[in-house]
Amino acid sequence: MELLFHTLYSYVQENQVFRYLQTPEYRRAVSNIEKDWVRFRSTLTAEQSNQLDALLAREREVALIEDKASFCSALSIGISLGRL
């Protein structure tokens, strides 16, 4: 079952998610965040920037684990409902 979840998760990430994010609201939000990050990073020292990068990398790892857990939970519910 784990292989099925992994395969479907990879498929969804590569082929489906992008389609759902093609909205003006999403593009505007991403653009605003990118501008804010550039402005914020320009105020940091090299050491602070390195520390921030390390912290953000760890945060992304946790977010990916949470995203996969949510996907697997939703897929599990869908499979269970399909059996009804």
Distance bins in CASP14 RR format, pairs under 12 A and 6 or more apart:
PFRMAT RR
TARGET T0000
AUTHOR 0000-0000-0000
RMODE 2
METHOD distances of the structure
MODEL  1
1 7 0 0 0 0 0 1 0 0 0 0 0
1 8 0 0 0 0 0 1 0 0 0 0 0
1 72 0 0 0 0 1 0 0 0 0 0 0
1 75 0 0 0 0 1 0 0 0 0 0 0
1 76 0 0 0 0 1 0 0 0 0 0 0
1 79 0 0 0 0 1 0 0 0 0 0 0
2 8 0 0 0 0 0 1 0 0 0 0 0
2 9 0 0 0 0 0 1 0 0 0 0 0
2 68 0 0 0 0 0 1 0 0 0 0 0
2 72 0 0 0 0 1 0 0 0 0 0 0
2 75 0 0 0 0 0 1 0 0 0 0 0
2 76 0 0 0 0 0 1 0 0 0 0 0
3 9 0 0 0 0 0 1 0 0 0 0 0
3 10 0 0 0 0 0 1 0 0 0 0 0
3 72 0 0 0 0 0 1 0 0 0 0 0
4 10 0 0 0 0 0 1 0 0 0 0 0
4 11 0 0 0 0 0 1 0 0 0 0 0
4 71 0 0 0 0 0 1 0 0 0 0 0
4 72 0 0 0 0 1 0 0 0 0 0 0
4 75 0 0 0 0 1 0 0 0 0 0 0
4 76 0 0 0 0 0 1 0 0 0 0 0
4 79 0 0 0 0 1 0 0 0 0 0 0
5 11 0 0 0 0 0 1 0 0 0 0 0
5 12 0 0 0 0 0 1 0 0 0 0 0
5 68 1 0 0 1 0 0 0 0 0 0 0
5 69 0 0 0 0 0 1 0 0 0 0 0
5 70 0 0 0 0 0 1 0 0 0 0 0
5 71 1 0 0 1 0 0 0 0 0 0 0
5 72 1 0 1 0 0 0 0 0 0 0 0
5 73 0 0 0 0 1 0 0 0 0 0 0
5 74 0 0 0 0 0 1 0 0 0 0 0
5 75 1 0 0 1 0 0 0 0 0 0 0
5 76 0 0 0 0 1 0 0 0 0 0 0
5 78 0 0 0 0 0 1 0 0 0 0 0
5 79 0 0 0 0 1 0 0 0 0 0 0
6 12 0 0 0 0 0 1 0 0 0 0 0
6 13 0 0 0 0 0 1 0 0 0 0 0
6 68 0 0 0 0 1 0 0 0 0 0 0
6 71 0 0 0 0 1 0 0 0 0 0 0
6 72 0 0 0 0 1 0 0 0 0 0 0
6 75 0 0 0 0 0 1 0 0 0 0 0
7 13 0 0 0 0 0 1 0 0 0 0 0
7 14 0 0 0 0 0 1 0 0 0 0 0
7 71 0 0 0 0 0 1 0 0 0 0 0
7 72 0 0 0 0 0 1 0 0 0 0 0
7 75 0 0 0 0 0 1 0 0 0 0 0
8 14 0 0 0 0 0 1 0 0 0 0 0
8 15 0 0 0 0 0 1 0 0 0 0 0
8 16 0 0 0 0 1 0 0 0 0 0 0
8 68 0 0 0 0 0 1 0 0 0 0 0
8 71 1 0 0 1 0 0 0 0 0 0 0
8 72 0 0 0 0 1 0 0 0 0 0 0
8 74 0 0 0 0 0 1 0 0 0 0 0
8 75 1 0 0 1 0 0 0 0 0 0 0
8 76 0 0 0 0 0 1 0 0 0 0 0
8 78 0 0 0 0 0 1 0 0 0 0 0
8 79 0 0 0 0 0 1 0 0 0 0 0
9 15 0 0 0 0 0 1 0 0 0 0 0
9 16 0 0 0 0 0 1 0 0 0 0 0
9 17 0 0 0 0 0 1 0 0 0 0 0
9 64 0 0 0 0 0 1 0 0 0 0 0
9 65 0 0 0 0 0 1 0 0 0 0 0
9 67 0 0 0 0 1 0 0 0 0 0 0
9 68 1 0 1 0 0 0 0 0 0 0 0
9 69 0 0 0 0 0 1 0 0 0 0 0
9 70 0 0 0 0 0 1 0 0 0 0 0
9 71 1 0 1 0 0 0 0 0 0 0 0
9 72 1 0 0 1 0 0 0 0 0 0 0
9 73 0 0 0 0 0 1 0 0 0 0 0
9 74 0 0 0 0 0 1 0 0 0 0 0
9 75 0 0 0 0 1 0 0 0 0 0 0
10 16 0 0 0 0 0 1 0 0 0 0 0
10 17 0 0 0 0 0 1 0 0 0 0 0
10 68 0 0 0 0 0 1 0 0 0 0 0
10 71 0 0 0 0 0 1 0 0 0 0 0
11 17 0 0 0 0 0 1 0 0 0 0 0
11 71 0 0 0 0 0 1 0 0 0 0 0
11 75 0 0 0 0 0 1 0 0 0 0 0
12 18 0 0 0 0 0 1 0 0 0 0 0
12 19 0 0 0 0 0 1 0 0 0 0 0
12 20 0 0 0 0 1 0 0 0 0 0 0
12 67 0 0 0 0 0 1 0 0 0 0 0
12 68 0 0 0 0 0 1 0 0 0 0 0
12 70 0 0 0 0 0 1 0 0 0 0 0
12 71 1 0 0 1 0 0 0 0 0 0 0
12 72 0 0 0 0 0 1 0 0 0 0 0
12 74 0 0 0 0 0 1 0 0 0 0 0
12 75 0 0 0 0 1 0 0 0 0 0 0
13 19 0 0 0 0 0 1 0 0 0 0 0
13 20 0 0 0 0 0 1 0 0 0 0 0
13 21 0 0 0 0 0 1 0 0 0 0 0
13 64 0 0 0 0 0 1 0 0 0 0 0
13 67 0 0 0 0 1 0 0 0 0 0 0
13 68 0 0 0 0 1 0 0 0 0 0 0
13 71 0 0 0 0 1 0 0 0 0 0 0
16 22 0 0 0 0 0 1 0 0 0 0 0
16 71 0 0 0 0 0 1 0 0 0 0 0
17 26 0 0 0 0 0 1 0 0 0 0 0
17 67 0 0 0 0 1 0 0 0 0 0 0
17 71 0 0 0 0 0 1 0 0 0 0 0
18 26 0 0 0 0 0 1 0 0 0 0 0
18 27 0 0 0 0 0 1 0 0 0 0 0
19 26 0 0 0 0 0 1 0 0 0 0 0
20 26 0 0 0 0 1 0 0 0 0 0 0
21 27 0 0 0 0 1 0 0 0 0 0 0
21 28 0 0 0 0 0 1 0 0 0 0 0
21 29 0 0 0 0 0 1 0 0 0 0 0
21 30 0 0 0 0 1 0 0 0 0 0 0
22 30 0 0 0 0 0 1 0 0 0 0 0
23 29 0 0 0 0 1 0 0 0 0 0 0
23 30 0 0 0 0 0 1 0 0 0 0 0
24 30 0 0 0 0 0 1 0 0 0 0 0
24 31 0 0 0 0 0 1 0 0 0 0 0
25 31 0 0 0 0 0 1 0 0 0 0 0
25 32 0 0 0 0 0 1 0 0 0 0 0
26 32 0 0 0 0 0 1 0 0 0 0 0
26 33 0 0 0 0 0 1 0 0 0 0 0
27 33 0 0 0 0 0 1 0 0 0 0 0
27 34 0 0 0 0 0 1 0 0 0 0 0
28 34 0 0 0 0 0 1 0 0 0 0 0
28 35 0 0 0 0 0 1 0 0 0 0 0
29 35 0 0 0 0 0 1 0 0 0 0 0
29 36 0 0 0 0 0 1 0 0 0 0 0
30 36 0 0 0 0 0 1 0 0 0 0 0
30 37 0 0 0 0 0 1 0 0 0 0 0
31 37 0 0 0 0 0 1 0 0 0 0 0
31 38 0 0 0 0 0 1 0 0 0 0 0
32 38 0 0 0 0 0 1 0 0 0 0 0
32 39 0 0 0 0 0 1 0 0 0 0 0
33 39 0 0 0 0 0 1 0 0 0 0 0
33 40 0 0 0 0 0 1 0 0 0 0 0
34 40 0 0 0 0 0 1 0 0 0 0 0
34 41 0 0 0 0 0 1 0 0 0 0 0
35 41 0 0 0 0 0 1 0 0 0 0 0
35 42 0 0 0 0 0 1 0 0 0 0 0
36 42 0 0 0 0 0 1 0 0 0 0 0
36 43 0 0 0 0 0 1 0 0 0 0 0
37 43 0 0 0 0 0 1 0 0 0 0 0
37 44 0 0 0 0 0 1 0 0 0 0 0
37 49 0 0 0 0 0 1 0 0 0 0 0
37 52 0 0 0 0 1 0 0 0 0 0 0
37 53 0 0 0 0 0 1 0 0 0 0 0
37 56 0 0 0 0 1 0 0 0 0 0 0
38 44 0 0 0 0 0 1 0 0 0 0 0
40 48 0 0 0 0 0 1 0 0 0 0 0
40 49 0 0 0 0 0 1 0 0 0 0 0
40 52 0 0 0 0 1 0 0 0 0 0 0
40 56 0 0 0 0 0 1 0 0 0 0 0
41 48 0 0 0 0 1 0 0 0 0 0 0
41 49 1 0 0 1 0 0 0 0 0 0 0
41 50 0 0 0 0 0 1 0 0 0 0 0
41 52 1 0 0 1 0 0 0 0 0 0 0
41 53 0 0 0 0 1 0 0 0 0 0 0
41 56 0 0 0 0 0 1 0 0 0 0 0
42 48 0 0 0 0 0 1 0 0 0 0 0
42 49 0 0 0 0 1 0 0 0 0 0 0
43 49 0 0 0 0 1 0 0 0 0 0 0
43 52 0 0 0 0 0 1 0 0 0 0 0
44 50 0 0 0 0 1 0 0 0 0 0 0
44 51 0 0 0 0 1 0 0 0 0 0 0
44 52 1 0 0 1 0 0 0 0 0 0 0
44 53 0 0 0 0 0 1 0 0 0 0 0
45 51 0 0 0 0 1 0 0 0 0 0 0
45 52 0 0 0 0 0 1 0 0 0 0 0
46 52 0 0 0 0 0 1 0 0 0 0 0
46 53 0 0 0 0 0 1 0 0 0 0 0
47 53 0 0 0 0 0 1 0 0 0 0 0
47 54 0 0 0 0 0 1 0 0 0 0 0
48 54 0 0 0 0 0 1 0 0 0 0 0
48 55 0 0 0 0 0 1 0 0 0 0 0
49 55 0 0 0 0 0 1 0 0 0 0 0
49 56 0 0 0 0 0 1 0 0 0 0 0
50 56 0 0 0 0 0 1 0 0 0 0 0
50 57 0 0 0 0 0 1 0 0 0 0 0
51 57 0 0 0 0 0 1 0 0 0 0 0
51 58 0 0 0 0 0 1 0 0 0 0 0
52 58 0 0 0 0 0 1 0 0 0 0 0
52 59 0 0 0 0 0 1 0 0 0 0 0
53 59 0 0 0 0 0 1 0 0 0 0 0
53 60 0 0 0 0 0 1 0 0 0 0 0
54 60 0 0 0 0 0 1 0 0 0 0 0
54 61 0 0 0 0 0 1 0 0 0 0 0
55 61 0 0 0 0 0 1 0 0 0 0 0
55 62 0 0 0 0 0 1 0 0 0 0 0
56 62 0 0 0 0 0 1 0 0 0 0 0
56 63 0 0 0 0 0 1 0 0 0 0 0
57 63 0 0 0 0 0 1 0 0 0 0 0
57 64 0 0 0 0 0 1 0 0 0 0 0
58 64 0 0 0 0 0 1 0 0 0 0 0
58 65 0 0 0 0 0 1 0 0 0 0 0
59 65 0 0 0 0 0 1 0 0 0 0 0
59 66 0 0 0 0 0 1 0 0 0 0 0
60 66 0 0 0 0 0 1 0 0 0 0 0
60 67 0 0 0 0 0 1 0 0 0 0 0
61 67 0 0 0 0 0 1 0 0 0 0 0
61 68 0 0 0 0 0 1 0 0 0 0 0
62 68 0 0 0 0 0 1 0 0 0 0 0
62 69 0 0 0 0 0 1 0 0 0 0 0
63 69 0 0 0 0 0 1 0 0 0 0 0
63 70 0 0 0 0 0 1 0 0 0 0 0
64 70 0 0 0 0 0 1 0 0 0 0 0
64 71 0 0 0 0 0 1 0 0 0 0 0
65 71 0 0 0 0 0 1 0 0 0 0 0
65 72 0 0 0 0 0 1 0 0 0 0 0
66 72 0 0 0 0 0 1 0 0 0 0 0
66 73 0 0 0 0 0 1 0 0 0 0 0
67 73 0 0 0 0 0 1 0 0 0 0 0
67 74 0 0 0 0 0 1 0 0 0 0 0
68 74 0 0 0 0 0 1 0 0 0 0 0
68 75 0 0 0 0 0 1 0 0 0 0 0
69 75 0 0 0 0 0 1 0 0 0 0 0
69 76 0 0 0 0 0 1 0 0 0 0 0
70 76 0 0 0 0 0 1 0 0 0 0 0
70 77 0 0 0 0 0 1 0 0 0 0 0
71 77 0 0 0 0 0 1 0 0 0 0 0
71 78 0 0 0 0 0 1 0 0 0 0 0
72 78 0 0 0 0 0 1 0 0 0 0 0
72 79 0 0 0 0 0 1 0 0 0 0 0
73 79 0 0 0 0 0 1 0 0 0 0 0
73 80 0 0 0 0 0 1 0 0 0 0 0
74 80 0 0 0 0 0 1 0 0 0 0 0
74 81 0 0 0 0 0 1 0 0 0 0 0
75 81 0 0 0 0 0 1 0 0 0 0 0
75 82 0 0 0 0 0 1 0 0 0 0 0
76 82 0 0 0 0 0 1 0 0 0 0 0
76 83 0 0 0 0 0 1 0 0 0 0 0
77 83 0 0 0 0 0 1 0 0 0 0 0
77 84 0 0 0 0 0 1 0 0 0 0 0
78 84 0 0 0 0 1 0 0 0 0 0 0
END
